[in-house]
Amino acid sequence: MRAVLDVILVILNIYVWIIIASAIFSWLYAFNVVNPRNQFVAAIGNFLYQATEPVLRPIRRFIPDLGSIDVSPIVLLLLIFFLQRIIAYYVYPFVF
């Protein structure tokens, strides 16, 4: 059971990095630092969008609109960190 919890924690850590990469990529794309017509850049952007958008979309519905600032990745990161702490402090010690 601890192995399963370790795998869940690793997956959550990888997803945290995907969220951070998606936020950085969106800034680079918005400020025209990367070439959106490049196929490799478009493939990376498409992957990051498809990996994060299904989780961020419901969060955006509940958060009020703050203009051009999207705080949904921050809220998702806080939720993931909270979930990791629950697993580490309350679930992991009681698993045999």
Stockholm file with secondary structure:
# STOCKHOLM 1.0

chainA/1-96         MRAVLDVILVILNIYVWIIIASAIFSWLYAFNVVNPRNQFVAAIGNFLYQATEPVLRPIRRFIPDLGSIDVSPIVLLLLIFFLQRIIAYYVYPFVF
#=GR chainA/1-96 SS CHHHHHHHHHHHHHHHHHHHHHHHHHHHHHTTCSCTTSHHHHHHHHHHHHHHHHHHHHHHHHSCCBTTBCCHHHHHHHHHHHHHHHIIIIIGGGCC
#=GC SS_cons        CHHHHHHHHHHHHHHHHHHHHHHHHHHHHHTTCSCTTSHHHHHHHHHHHHHHHHHHHHHHHHSCCBTTBCCHHHHHHHHHHHHHHHIIIIIGGGCC
//
